[in-house]
Amino acid sequence: MPSGPEQTWVGNMAWNGVHVRRFDAWRILNYLIKHEHWTCDGGPAFIAEAFDRRQPITQQQFLEVMGIG
């Protein structure tokens, strides 16, 4: 999966960030939703609810929630 430069201290001192394509971000999100050991404790309510239900989201839903669809 192609990615851009890493950024340190994104959000707080314990998190780093990396730029990925929108399609890959959607794929990563659905991977995390599918596996029970991942949870969502912040962000858009629609995504948190998808985590609670363990229900993948469509690419269109992802784009709309992120404000780019």
DSSP file (Angstrom, degrees, kcal/mol; ACC not computed):
  #  RESIDUE AA STRUCTURE BP1 BP2  ACC     N-H-->O    O-->H-N    N-H-->O    O-->H-N    TCO  KAPPA ALPHA  PHI   PSI    X-CA   Y-CA   Z-CA
    1    1 A M              0   0    0      0, 0.0     2,-0.1     0, 0.0     0, 0.0   0.000 360.0 360.0 360.0 121.3    0.0    0.0    0.0
    2    2 A P        +     0   0    0      0, 0.0    19,-0.5     0, 0.0     2,-0.3  -0.393 360.0 178.9 -67.3 144.1    1.6    3.3   -1.0
    3    3 A S  E     -A   20   0A   0     17,-0.1    17,-0.2    -2,-0.1     3,-0.1  -0.976  20.2-130.4-144.7 159.4    1.9    5.9    1.7
    4    4 A G  E     -     0   0A   0     15,-3.4    17,-0.0    -2,-0.3    -1,-0.0  -0.074  55.0 -43.2 -93.9-163.6    3.3    9.4    2.1
    5    5 A P  E     -     0   0A   0      0, 0.0    14,-0.9     0, 0.0     2,-0.3  -0.278  59.2-116.1 -67.2 148.8    5.6   10.9    4.7
    6    6 A E  E     -A   18   0A   0     12,-0.2     2,-0.4    -3,-0.1    12,-0.2  -0.614  24.5-156.6 -83.0 143.2    5.2   10.0    8.4
    7    7 A Q  E     -A   17   0A   0     10,-3.4    10,-2.9    -2,-0.3     3,-0.3  -0.960   8.6-141.9-118.9 140.2    4.3   12.8   10.8
    8    8 A T  S    S+     0   0    0     -2,-0.4     8,-0.2     8,-0.2     6,-0.1  -0.648  75.2  21.9 -99.9 159.1    5.0   12.6   14.5
    9    9 A W  S    S+     0   0    0     -2,-0.2     2,-0.8     1,-0.2     7,-0.2   0.891  72.9 170.7  56.0  46.5    2.9   13.8   17.4
   10   10 A V  S    S-     0   0    0      5,-2.3     2,-0.9    -3,-0.3    -1,-0.2  -0.793  73.5 -14.4 -88.4 112.8   -0.3   13.7   15.5
   11   11 A G  S    S-     0   0    0     -2,-0.8     2,-0.3     3,-0.1    -1,-0.1  -0.308 138.8  -8.4  90.2 -51.3   -3.2   14.3   17.9
   12   12 A N  S >  S-     0   0    0     -2,-0.9     3,-1.2     3,-0.3    -2,-0.1  -0.924  87.9 -78.6-161.1-175.6   -1.0   13.6   21.0
   13   13 A M  T 3  S+     0   0    0     -2,-0.3    -4,-0.2     1,-0.2    -3,-0.1   0.644 120.9  55.8 -71.8 -12.5    2.4   12.4   22.0
   14   14 A A  T 3  S+     0   0    0     -5,-0.1     2,-0.4    -6,-0.1    -1,-0.2   0.447  95.5  74.2 -99.6   0.2    1.6    8.7   21.4
   15   15 A W    <   -     0   0    0     -3,-1.2    -5,-2.3    -5,-0.1     2,-0.3  -0.944  51.8-171.5-123.1 132.7    0.3    8.8   17.8
   16   16 A N        -     0   0    0     -2,-0.4     2,-0.3    -7,-0.2    -8,-0.2  -0.780  16.2-148.8-107.1 161.4    2.1    9.2   14.6
   17   17 A G  E     -A    7   0A   0    -10,-2.9   -10,-3.4    -2,-0.3     2,-0.3  -0.918  11.1-168.6-131.1 157.0    0.4    9.7   11.3
   18   18 A V  E     -A    6   0A   0     -2,-0.3     2,-0.4   -12,-0.2   -12,-0.2  -0.995  26.4-117.4-143.3 143.1    1.0    8.8    7.7
   19   19 A H  E     +     0   0A   0    -14,-0.9   -15,-3.4    -2,-0.3     2,-0.3  -0.670  37.8 171.5 -82.7 131.2   -0.8    9.9    4.5
   20   20 A V  E     -A    3   0A   0     -2,-0.4   -17,-0.1   -17,-0.2     5,-0.0  -0.916  39.3 -89.8-131.8 161.9   -2.6    7.2    2.5
   21   21 A R     >  -     0   0    0    -19,-0.5     4,-2.4    -2,-0.3     5,-0.2  -0.334  39.3-113.5 -66.6 154.2   -4.9    7.3   -0.5
   22   22 A R  H  > S+     0   0    0      1,-0.2     4,-2.3     2,-0.2     5,-0.2   0.906 117.2  53.2 -56.0 -44.6   -8.6    7.6    0.2
   23   23 A F  H  > S+     0   0    0      1,-0.2     4,-2.0     2,-0.2    -1,-0.2   0.905 110.7  46.7 -59.5 -42.4   -9.3    4.1   -1.2
   24   24 A D  H  > S+     0   0    0      2,-0.2     4,-2.6     1,-0.2    -1,-0.2   0.868 108.9  54.4 -69.8 -36.2   -6.6    2.6    1.1
   25   25 A A  H  X S+     0   0    0     -4,-2.4     4,-2.5     2,-0.2    -2,-0.2   0.908 109.2  49.1 -61.5 -41.4   -7.9    4.5    4.2
   26   26 A W  H  X S+     0   0    0     -4,-2.3     4,-2.3     2,-0.2    -2,-0.2   0.907 111.3  49.4 -63.6 -42.7  -11.3    3.0    3.5
   27   27 A R  H  X S+     0   0    0     -4,-2.0     4,-2.0     2,-0.2    -2,-0.2   0.912 111.6  48.4 -63.7 -43.2   -9.8   -0.5    3.2
   28   28 A I  H  X S+     0   0    0     -4,-2.6     4,-2.4     2,-0.2    -2,-0.2   0.929 110.1  52.6 -62.4 -45.3   -7.9    0.0    6.4
   29   29 A L  H  X S+     0   0    0     -4,-2.5     4,-2.4     1,-0.2    -2,-0.2   0.930 110.6  46.3 -57.3 -48.2  -11.0    1.2    8.2
   30   30 A N  H  X S+     0   0    0     -4,-2.3     4,-1.9     1,-0.2    -1,-0.2   0.844 109.6  55.2 -66.5 -32.6  -13.1   -1.8    7.1
   31   31 A Y  H  X S+     0   0    0     -4,-2.0     4,-1.0     2,-0.2    -1,-0.2   0.937 110.8  44.9 -61.4 -46.2  -10.2   -4.2    8.1
   32   32 A L  H  < S+     0   0    0     -4,-2.4     3,-0.4     1,-0.2     6,-0.4   0.885 110.8  53.5 -66.6 -38.8  -10.2   -2.7   11.6
   33   33 A I  H  < S+     0   0    0     -4,-2.4    -1,-0.2     1,-0.2    -2,-0.2   0.893 106.3  54.6 -60.1 -39.7  -14.1   -2.9   11.8
   34   34 A K  H  < S+     0   0    0     -4,-1.9     2,-0.5    -5,-0.2    -1,-0.2   0.765  96.7  73.1 -68.7 -27.3  -14.0   -6.6   10.9
   35   35 A H  S >< S-     0   0    0     -4,-1.0     3,-1.7    -3,-0.4    19,-0.1  -0.809  73.3-146.1 -99.9 124.4  -11.6   -7.5   13.7
   36   36 A E  T 3  S+     0   0    0     -2,-0.5    -1,-0.1     1,-0.3    -4,-0.0   0.649  90.7  69.7 -65.2 -18.3  -13.0   -7.6   17.2
   37   37 A H  T 3  S+     0   0    0      2,-0.0     2,-0.4    -5,-0.0    -1,-0.3   0.492  88.2  78.5 -82.3   0.7   -9.9   -6.5   19.0
   38   38 A W    <   +     0   0    0     -3,-1.7     2,-0.3    -6,-0.4     0, 0.0  -0.883  59.5 179.6-106.8 140.4  -10.2   -2.9   17.5
   39   39 A T        -     0   0    0     -2,-0.4     2,-0.5    13,-0.0     9,-0.0  -0.875  24.5-127.8-131.3 166.7  -12.6   -0.3   18.8
   40   40 A C        +     0   0    0     -2,-0.3     3,-0.1     8,-0.2    12,-0.0  -0.973  25.9 168.5-117.7 124.0  -13.5    3.2   18.0
   41   41 A D        +     0   0    0     -2,-0.5     2,-0.3     1,-0.1    -1,-0.1   0.181  66.5  13.9-120.8  17.7  -13.4    5.8   20.7
   42   42 A G  S    S+     0   0    0      2,-0.1    -1,-0.1     3,-0.0     0, 0.0  -0.974  80.9  67.5-173.4 171.0  -13.7    9.0   18.7
   43   43 A G  S    S-     0   0    0     -2,-0.3     5,-0.0    -3,-0.1    -3,-0.0  -0.529  88.3  -4.8 103.3-172.2  -14.5   10.4   15.3
   44   44 A P    >>  -     0   0    0      0, 0.0     4,-2.0     0, 0.0     3,-0.6  -0.278  63.3-128.2 -59.0 138.8  -17.7   10.6   13.3
   45   45 A A  H 3> S+     0   0    0      1,-0.2     4,-2.8     2,-0.2     5,-0.2   0.857 106.4  60.9 -57.0 -38.5  -20.7    8.8   15.0
   46   46 A F  H 3> S+     0   0    0      1,-0.2     4,-1.7     2,-0.2    -1,-0.2   0.902 107.4  44.4 -58.6 -41.3  -21.4    6.9   11.8
   47   47 A I  H <> S+     0   0    0     -3,-0.6     4,-2.1     2,-0.2    -1,-0.2   0.911 112.3  51.5 -70.9 -41.9  -18.0    5.2   11.9
   48   48 A A  H  X S+     0   0    0     -4,-2.0     4,-2.2     1,-0.2    -2,-0.2   0.902 110.5  49.9 -60.2 -40.7  -18.2    4.5   15.7
   49   49 A E  H  X S+     0   0    0     -4,-2.8     4,-2.2     2,-0.2    -1,-0.2   0.870 106.8  54.5 -66.5 -36.8  -21.6    2.9   15.1
   50   50 A A  H  X>S+     0   0    0     -4,-1.7     5,-2.0    -5,-0.2     4,-1.2   0.900 108.4  49.9 -62.7 -40.0  -20.2    0.8   12.3
   51   51 A F  H  <5S+     0   0    0     -4,-2.1     3,-0.5     2,-0.2    -2,-0.2   0.936 109.5  50.9 -62.0 -45.9  -17.5   -0.4   14.7
   52   52 A D  H  <5S+     0   0    0     -4,-2.2    -2,-0.2     1,-0.2    -1,-0.2   0.880 117.4  39.2 -59.9 -38.8  -20.1   -1.3   17.3
   53   53 A R  H  <5S-     0   0    0     -4,-2.2    -1,-0.2     2,-0.1    -2,-0.2   0.601 102.3-132.0 -84.8 -12.9  -22.1   -3.3   14.8
   54   54 A R  T  <5 +     0   0    0     -4,-1.2    -3,-0.2    -3,-0.5    -4,-0.1   0.895  58.9 144.9  56.1  41.6  -19.0   -4.8   13.1
   55   55 A Q      < -     0   0    0     -5,-2.0    -1,-0.2    -6,-0.2    -2,-0.1  -0.945  49.0-128.8-114.5 114.7  -20.6   -3.8    9.9
   56   56 A P        -     0   0    0      0, 0.0     2,-0.3     0, 0.0   -26,-0.1  -0.182  22.4-130.6 -57.2 153.2  -18.2   -2.6    7.1
   57   57 A I        -     0   0    0    -31,-0.2   -27,-0.1     1,-0.1     2,-0.1  -0.792  18.8-112.5-106.3 152.0  -19.1    0.7    5.4
   58   58 A T     >  -     0   0    0     -2,-0.3     4,-2.3     1,-0.1     5,-0.2  -0.336  27.0-112.3 -76.3 162.9  -19.3    1.3    1.7
   59   59 A Q  H  > S+     0   0    0      1,-0.2     4,-2.3     2,-0.2     5,-0.2   0.892 119.2  52.5 -62.6 -38.5  -16.8    3.5   -0.1
   60   60 A Q  H  > S+     0   0    0      2,-0.2     4,-2.4     1,-0.2    -1,-0.2   0.911 108.2  50.1 -64.7 -42.3  -19.5    6.0   -0.8
   61   61 A Q  H  > S+     0   0    0      2,-0.2     4,-2.7     1,-0.2     5,-0.2   0.917 110.3  51.3 -60.6 -42.8  -20.5    6.1    2.9
   62   62 A F  H  X S+     0   0    0     -4,-2.3     4,-2.1     1,-0.2    -2,-0.2   0.932 110.6  47.6 -59.2 -47.5  -16.8    6.7    3.8
   63   63 A L  H  <>S+     0   0    0     -4,-2.3     5,-3.1     1,-0.2     6,-0.9   0.894 113.0  48.7 -63.1 -40.4  -16.5    9.5    1.3
   64   64 A E  H ><5S+     0   0    0     -4,-2.4     3,-1.2     4,-0.2    -2,-0.2   0.925 111.4  48.8 -65.7 -44.8  -19.7   11.2    2.6
   65   65 A V  H 3<5S+     0   0    0     -4,-2.7    -1,-0.2     1,-0.3    -2,-0.2   0.871 111.3  50.4 -63.3 -36.5  -18.7   10.9    6.3
   66   66 A M  T 3<5S-     0   0    0     -4,-2.1    -1,-0.3    -5,-0.2    -2,-0.2   0.491 116.8-116.5 -80.9  -2.7  -15.3   12.4    5.5
   67   67 A G  T < 5S+     0   0    0     -3,-1.2    -3,-0.2    -4,-0.3    -2,-0.1   0.758  92.5  97.4  76.7  25.2  -17.0   15.3    3.6
   68   68 A I      <       0   0    0     -5,-3.1    -4,-0.2    -6,-0.2    -5,-0.1   0.206 360.0 360.0-127.7  14.1  -15.5   14.4    0.2
   69   69 A G              0   0    0     -6,-0.9    -5,-0.2    -5,-0.1    -6,-0.1   0.409 360.0 360.0-110.0 360.0  -18.3   12.5   -1.4
